Amino acid sequence: MMIPPTQTDSPPAGNGYKVKLVLAFGSIYVLWGSTYLAIHYAVTTIPPFVTAGIRDTLAGIILLVWAYARGFRSKPEHWLAGLVTGALFFLVGHSALNWAEQYVPSGSAALLIATEPMFILALGCLLGQQRITWLSALGLGGGVAGVALLTGTQFSLTQTNVLGFAAVLLSAFAWAAGVVVSPKLRLPTDALARTAIPLVCGGGMLLLAGGLTGEFQKMQWSAISRGSLLGLGYLIVFGSVVAFTAYTWLLQRYPPALVATHTYANPVIAVLLGWFFAFEPLTSRVVWASATILVSIVLIRQGERRAASRPVAVSPLRGYERLRGAMTDSI
């Protein structure tokens, strides 16, 4: 997705831009929702840390080569920023979630991951970058309620999954911290490189973690199935190259709490794909949950618009621009 990285106070409203916007949100809503199925196939014969490490590293290398071909040249500060964001997004975020799903049902994990926008708003408020309106708060609460309705009785707190629940929350917090911290760091302004460098850094750290935990030693390379290879290929191309590029582009232009609404939509997509491809039942509970989640996304969007339209307050987008400028001047 080739889009200029320049951030503006008011994104352009042309038809071409609107198409790119729909494609970007569609990527993080639909493609990241479909990665649940791809991960299921990939980790069948490939260990989870190795799966995530290969996925992120190869996707990052592809994007980095593309960025270099377009004239981008990295600087040391880019890699330092990439290590920080890669550690938050991938080393902690992905590894904690992958580890947790050994003990936590996928529906419960989806519910807990839906706390990410709440963490973003809380961290943004602490740093003076974000303001919670009553519409945003209502949308956030409705989103969590919708995912809770979607997961139904899968969410149960027992001694065997307490650590798993804590790990999922850690994953959500780490990802939220990465969203809030990344504008302060000297990541590249080039859209492709801004995506690629954290992926390469995070993927490398995940591969190192896979080695330290013995996953490479336990792997049976000859036993890797075709389904796992196809799942891994899908994760690399669509889950990381396409969707994470769209995610990074959106974060440069829209409030992070709005972009984070993908955590509400992804479980809906996962359930619909399960119904369509695996013939899983589509109950009335799923329909009501999906409707609740979609309404919550609209409420959060309206809340962000109201916050940005008040002249006495600093909008999240302006706050991020000022923080980035201040960091640039001070380094």
C-alpha positions in Angstrom: 0.0 0.0 0.0 1.9 3.0 -1.3 0.7 6.1 0.6 2.7 9.2 1.4 3.6 9.2 5.1 3.1 12.9 5.7 0.7 13.5 8.6 -2.0 16.2 8.3 -4.4 17.7 10.7 -7.4 16.8 8.5 -6.9 13.8 6.2 -7.8 14.5 2.5 -11.4 13.7 1.6 -10.9 12.8 -2.1 -12.4 9.6 -3.6 -9.0 8.1 -4.0 -8.1 8.7 -0.4 -11.5 7.3 0.7 -10.8 4.1 -1.2 -7.4 3.7 0.4 -9.0 4.4 3.8 -11.6 1.6 3.3 -8.9 -0.8 2.1 -6.7 0.0 5.1 -9.5 -0.5 7.7 -10.7 -3.5 5.8 -7.2 -5.0 6.0 -6.9 -4.7 9.8 -10.5 -5.8 10.3 -10.8 -8.7 7.9 -7.2 -9.9 7.4 -6.3 -9.8 11.0 -9.6 -11.6 11.8 -8.7 -14.3 9.3 -5.3 -14.9 10.8 -6.9 -16.9 13.6 -7.6 -19.7 11.1 -4.1 -19.3 9.5 -2.4 -19.5 12.9 -4.4 -22.6 13.7 -3.0 -24.4 10.7 0.5 -22.9 11.0 1.2 -24.0 14.6 0.0 -27.5 14.0 3.5 -28.6 13.0 5.5 -25.4 13.6 6.1 -24.2 17.2 4.4 -20.8 18.0 7.5 -18.7 18.7 9.2 -20.0 15.5 6.0 -19.4 13.6 5.7 -15.8 14.8 9.5 -15.2 14.3 9.6 -16.4 10.8 6.4 -14.5 9.9 7.6 -11.2 11.2 11.2 -11.5 10.1 10.4 -12.4 6.5 7.6 -9.8 6.2 9.9 -7.2 7.5 12.7 -8.1 5.1 10.3 -8.0 2.1 9.1 -4.5 3.1 12.6 -3.3 3.9 14.0 -4.4 0.5 11.0 -2.6 -1.1 11.7 0.5 0.9 15.4 0.5 -0.1 14.5 0.0 -3.7 12.5 3.2 -3.5 15.4 5.1 -2.1 15.1 4.8 1.7 18.3 4.6 3.7 18.1 3.7 7.4 19.9 5.5 10.3 21.0 4.1 13.7 18.1 5.9 15.4 15.6 4.1 13.2 16.9 0.7 14.4 17.0 1.8 18.0 13.3 2.9 17.7 12.6 -0.4 15.9 14.0 -2.4 18.8 11.7 -0.6 21.2 8.5 -0.9 19.1 9.5 -4.5 17.9 9.9 -5.6 21.5 6.5 -4.2 22.5 4.5 -5.2 19.5 6.0 -8.6 18.7 8.4 -9.9 21.3 6.0 -9.3 24.2 2.7 -8.8 22.4 2.9 -11.8 20.1 4.8 -14.2 22.3 2.6 -13.5 25.4 -0.5 -14.2 23.3 0.9 -17.3 21.6 2.0 -18.7 25.0 -1.4 -17.9 26.6 -3.4 -19.6 24.0 -2.0 -22.9 25.2 -4.1 -22.4 28.3 -6.9 -19.9 27.4 -9.7 -20.6 25.0 -9.6 -18.5 21.8 -12.9 -16.8 22.7 -11.6 -15.7 26.1 -8.3 -14.5 24.5 -10.4 -12.4 22.1 -12.3 -10.9 24.9 -9.2 -9.9 26.8 -7.4 -8.5 23.8 -10.4 -6.2 23.3 -9.1 -4.3 26.4 -6.4 -2.9 24.1 -8.3 0.4 23.2 -8.9 0.9 27.0 -5.2 0.6 27.6 -4.5 3.1 24.8 -6.9 5.6 26.1 -5.6 5.3 29.7 -1.9 5.6 28.6 -2.9 8.5 26.2 -4.6 10.3 29.0 -1.6 9.9 31.4 0.7 11.3 28.7 -1.7 14.1 27.8 -2.2 12.8 24.2 -5.8 11.6 24.5 -9.1 12.6 26.0 -12.0 10.3 26.8 -15.4 11.5 25.8 -18.6 9.9 27.0 -19.2 8.5 23.5 -15.8 6.9 23.4 -16.2 5.5 26.9 -19.7 4.1 25.9 -18.2 2.6 22.7 -15.3 1.0 24.6 -17.7 -0.5 27.1 -20.0 -1.7 24.4 -17.2 -3.3 22.5 -16.0 -5.3 25.4 -19.7 -6.3 26.1 -20.1 -7.4 22.5 -17.0 -9.6 22.6 -18.1 -11.0 25.9 -21.5 -11.9 24.4 -19.6 -13.4 21.4 -17.4 -15.6 23.6 -20.4 -16.6 25.8 -19.5 -19.2 28.4 -15.9 -19.7 27.3 -14.7 -17.1 29.7 -14.2 -18.8 33.0 -11.6 -18.1 35.6 -9.9 -21.3 37.0 -6.6 -22.1 38.5 -5.3 -23.6 35.3 -5.8 -20.4 33.2 -5.2 -17.5 35.5 -1.6 -17.1 34.2 -3.0 -17.4 30.7 -5.5 -14.6 31.2 -2.7 -12.5 32.7 -0.5 -13.2 29.7 -3.3 -12.1 27.3 -3.7 -8.8 29.2 0.1 -8.3 29.1 -0.1 -8.8 25.4 -2.9 -6.2 25.0 -1.0 -3.8 27.3 2.3 -4.2 25.4 0.6 -3.6 22.1 -1.2 -0.5 23.4 2.1 0.8 24.9 3.7 0.3 21.4 0.9 2.4 19.8 1.3 5.2 22.3 5.1 5.2 22.4 5.9 4.8 18.7 5.1 8.4 17.8 7.7 9.6 20.3 10.5 7.5 18.7 12.5 8.3 15.6 11.0 5.7 13.3 11.3 6.4 9.6 8.8 8.6 8.0 8.7 6.3 4.9 5.6 4.2 5.3 7.2 0.9 4.2 10.3 1.4 6.3 8.3 2.4 9.3 6.5 -0.9 9.1 9.6 -3.0 8.1 12.1 -2.1 10.8 10.0 -3.0 13.8 9.0 -6.2 12.1 12.6 -7.2 11.4 13.6 -6.3 15.0 10.7 -8.0 16.6 10.9 -11.1 14.4 14.6 -11.4 15.2 13.9 -11.3 18.9 11.2 -13.9 18.6 13.5 -16.2 16.7 16.1 -15.7 19.5 13.4 -16.5 22.0 12.5 -19.6 20.1 16.1 -20.8 20.3 16.4 -20.0 24.0 13.2 -22.0 24.7 14.3 -25.0 22.7 11.7 -24.8 20.0 14.2 -25.1 17.2 15.7 -28.2 18.8 12.3 -29.8 19.2 11.2 -29.0 15.6 10.8 -31.9 13.1 11.5 -30.1 9.8 10.5 -33.1 7.8 7.1 -33.3 9.6 6.0 -29.8 8.6 2.7 -30.1 6.8 1.5 -28.4 3.7 -1.3 -26.8 5.7 1.2 -25.2 8.1 3.3 -23.9 5.2 0.2 -22.4 3.6 -0.9 -20.9 6.9 2.5 -19.4 7.5 2.7 -18.0 4.0 -0.8 -16.4 4.5 0.4 -14.9 7.8 3.5 -13.4 6.2 1.9 -11.9 3.1 -1.6 -10.9 4.4 -1.2 -10.9 8.2 2.0 -8.9 8.3 3.0 -7.3 4.9 -0.5 -6.1 4.0 -2.3 -5.7 7.3 0.5 -4.3 9.5 1.5 -1.8 6.7 -2.2 -0.6 6.7 -2.2 -0.5 10.5 1.0 1.7 10.6 -0.4 4.0 7.9 -3.7 4.4 9.9 -1.8 5.2 13.1 -0.1 8.1 11.3 -3.4 9.6 10.4 -6.1 8.7 12.9 -6.5 8.5 16.7 -5.1 5.2 18.0 -8.2 4.3 19.9 -10.2 4.3 16.6 -7.6 2.2 14.9 -7.6 -0.2 17.8 -11.3 -1.0 17.1 -9.9 -3.9 15.0 -9.7 -5.8 18.3 -13.6 -5.7 18.4 -14.1 -6.6 14.7 -11.5 -9.4 14.5 -13.4 -11.9 16.6 -16.5 -11.3 14.5 -14.6 -12.0 11.3 -13.0 -15.1 12.9 -16.5 -16.5 13.8 -17.9 -15.8 10.4 -15.0 -17.5 8.7 -15.5 -20.5 11.0 -19.2 -20.6 10.0 -18.4 -20.3 6.2 -15.4 -22.6 5.9 -15.7 -24.9 8.9 -19.6 -25.0 9.0 -19.7 -23.8 12.6 -23.2 -22.7 13.8 -24.1 -19.1 13.4 -26.4 -18.5 16.4 -28.5 -15.5 17.4 -26.0 -14.8 20.1 -23.3 -14.3 17.5 -25.5 -12.0 15.4 -26.3 -9.8 18.4 -22.7 -9.7 19.5 -21.6 -8.7 16.0 -24.2 -5.9 15.9 -23.1 -4.6 19.3 -19.5 -4.6 18.2 -20.3 -2.6 15.1 -22.3 0.0 16.9 -19.4 0.3 19.4 -17.0 1.1 16.6 -19.3 3.9 15.4 -19.6 5.3 18.9 -15.8 5.4 19.3 -15.5 7.1 15.9 -18.1 9.8 16.9 -16.4 10.3 20.2 -13.0 10.9 18.6 -14.6 13.4 16.2 -16.2 15.3 19.0 -12.9 15.4 20.9 -11.0 16.7 17.9 -13.6 19.4 17.1 -13.4 21.1 20.5 -11.0 24.1 20.2 -10.1 24.2 23.8 -8.6 20.8 23.7 -5.7 19.3 21.9 -6.8 16.6 19.5 -5.0 13.3 19.6 -3.7 13.8 16.1 -2.3 17.3 16.9 -0.9 15.9 20.2 1.0 13.2 18.3 2.3 15.7 15.8 3.6 18.0 18.5 5.2 15.2 20.4 6.9 14.0 17.2 8.2 17.5 16.5 9.4 18.0 20.0 11.3 14.7 19.9 12.9 15.6 16.6 14.0 19.0 17.9 15.5 17.5 21.0 17.6 14.8 19.4 
